Amino acid sequence: MDKRTRAITASALLTALSVAFLYIAAVIPTGQLGLVAAASLFTAAAVIEAGPAYAAGVFAASCALGALLSPNKPLVLLYALFPGYYPIVKCFAERLTRKAASWLIKLAVFNTALAVAWFALDSLLFGRANFAPGTAVLFLAGDAIFILFDIGLTKLIGLYIARVAGRR
């Protein structure tokens, strides 16, 4: 099988798995956030197997199909706002030689996504879009959870490379 056919096939399979996880997250009442985060692992696998361009296609197709098929649209929106595309951002950010610059970019992307989500939710629910007194705590807690997510994702990517991609 040639390289392009393999990339397209892998991308289609990874898209299907991502959509399946989004659907399962929508129908199972517990662990929804974990399943949404786990759906992003398939974007990471697409980066490894086919490259960032194909991974962007996996993300876009997962969002579109998830929006069509999932009974819980806010979970698909959550996936679209952050964890779905994050492995692509991580790929480019970690190519930098300076670790501090890499973390700065990753935190900036996360905080931008969190701010968009916060202001959209605040505006929809309360008709305003501003920082409430507890917003800074929300952002600090979000950053801590994000750092744990990034470290965990790094470990899972390493495991994937060692167990799956390394066998070829």
C-alpha positions in Angstrom: 0.0 0.0 0.0 1.5 3.4 -0.9 2.0 6.1 1.6 -0.9 8.3 0.6 -3.4 5.5 0.6 -2.2 4.4 4.0 -2.5 8.0 5.4 -6.1 8.3 4.0 -7.1 4.9 5.4 -5.6 5.6 8.8 -7.3 9.0 8.9 -10.7 7.6 8.1 -10.3 4.9 10.8 -9.1 7.4 13.4 -12.0 9.7 12.5 -14.5 6.9 13.0 -13.0 6.0 16.4 -13.0 9.7 17.5 -16.7 10.0 16.5 -17.5 6.8 18.3 -15.9 8.1 21.5 -17.8 11.4 21.2 -21.0 9.4 20.7 -20.3 7.2 23.7 -19.5 10.3 25.8 -22.9 11.6 24.8 -24.9 8.5 25.9 -23.0 7.5 29.0 -23.7 9.7 32.0 -20.4 9.3 33.7 -16.9 10.1 32.5 -18.0 12.3 29.7 -15.1 14.8 30.0 -12.6 11.9 30.0 -14.1 10.4 26.9 -14.0 13.7 25.1 -10.4 14.1 26.1 -9.8 10.5 25.0 -11.3 11.3 21.6 -8.4 13.7 21.0 -6.0 10.7 21.2 -7.1 9.7 17.7 -6.0 13.1 16.4 -2.6 12.5 18.1 -2.4 9.1 16.4 -3.2 10.8 13.0 -0.3 13.2 13.6 2.0 10.2 14.1 0.7 8.0 11.4 -0.1 10.6 8.6 1.2 14.0 9.6 -0.4 17.2 10.9 -2.3 18.0 7.7 -4.2 14.6 7.8 -4.7 15.1 11.6 -6.4 18.4 10.8 -8.7 16.5 8.5 -9.4 14.0 11.3 -10.3 16.8 13.6 -12.5 18.6 11.1 -14.3 15.5 10.1 -14.8 14.4 13.7 -16.3 17.7 14.6 -18.7 17.7 11.6 -19.7 14.0 12.0 -20.0 14.4 15.8 -22.2 17.4 15.4 -24.5 15.4 13.1 -24.5 12.1 15.0 -24.1 13.0 18.7 -27.2 13.5 20.8 -25.2 15.8 23.1 -24.0 18.8 21.0 -22.3 20.7 23.8 -19.8 17.8 24.2 -18.9 18.0 20.5 -18.5 21.8 21.0 -16.2 21.1 23.9 -14.2 18.8 21.8 -14.0 21.4 19.0 -13.0 24.2 21.4 -9.9 22.5 22.8 -8.9 18.8 23.1 -9.7 17.9 19.5 -7.1 20.0 17.8 -4.6 20.2 20.6 -2.4 17.3 19.5 -1.7 19.3 16.3 -0.7 22.4 18.3 1.4 20.2 20.5 3.2 18.7 17.5 4.2 22.2 16.3 4.9 23.7 19.7 7.2 20.8 20.7 9.3 21.2 17.6 10.8 24.3 19.2 14.1 23.8 20.9 13.3 26.0 23.9 11.0 24.1 26.3 9.8 27.4 27.9 8.7 28.7 24.5 6.9 25.5 23.8 5.0 25.7 27.2 4.2 29.3 26.6 2.6 28.6 23.2 0.7 25.6 24.6 -0.6 27.6 27.6 -1.5 30.5 25.4 -3.6 28.3 23.1 -5.3 26.7 26.1 -6.1 30.0 27.8 -7.4 31.5 24.6 -9.7 28.5 24.2 -10.8 28.7 27.8 -11.4 32.5 27.5 -13.6 31.9 24.4 -15.6 29.2 26.2 -15.9 31.3 29.3 -17.1 34.5 27.6 -19.5 32.5 25.3 -21.0 30.7 28.3 -21.2 33.8 30.4 -22.8 35.7 27.5 -25.3 33.0 26.8 -26.3 32.3 30.4 -26.2 35.8 31.9 -26.3 38.2 29.0 -22.9 39.6 29.9 -19.3 38.9 29.0 -16.9 39.9 31.7 -14.7 38.4 34.4 -16.5 37.5 37.6 -14.5 37.5 40.8 -13.8 33.7 40.7 -12.6 33.7 37.1 -8.9 33.9 37.9 -9.3 30.8 40.1 -11.0 29.1 37.2 -8.2 29.9 34.9 -5.5 28.8 37.4 -7.3 25.5 38.0 -7.7 25.1 34.3 -4.0 25.6 33.7 -3.2 23.0 36.4 -5.5 20.5 34.8 -4.2 21.4 31.3 -0.6 20.7 32.4 -1.6 17.3 33.7 -3.5 16.6 30.5 -0.4 17.6 28.4 1.9 15.4 30.5 -0.5 12.5 30.3 -0.9 13.0 26.5 2.9 13.0 26.1 3.1 9.7 28.0 0.2 8.1 25.9 1.9 9.3 22.7 5.1 7.7 23.8 3.3 4.5 24.6 1.6 4.6 21.2 4.9 5.1 19.4 6.5 2.2 21.3 3.7 -0.3 21.0 1.9 0.5 17.8 3.9 2.7 15.5 7.2 1.2 16.5 6.2 -2.3 15.3 6.3 -1.5 11.6 
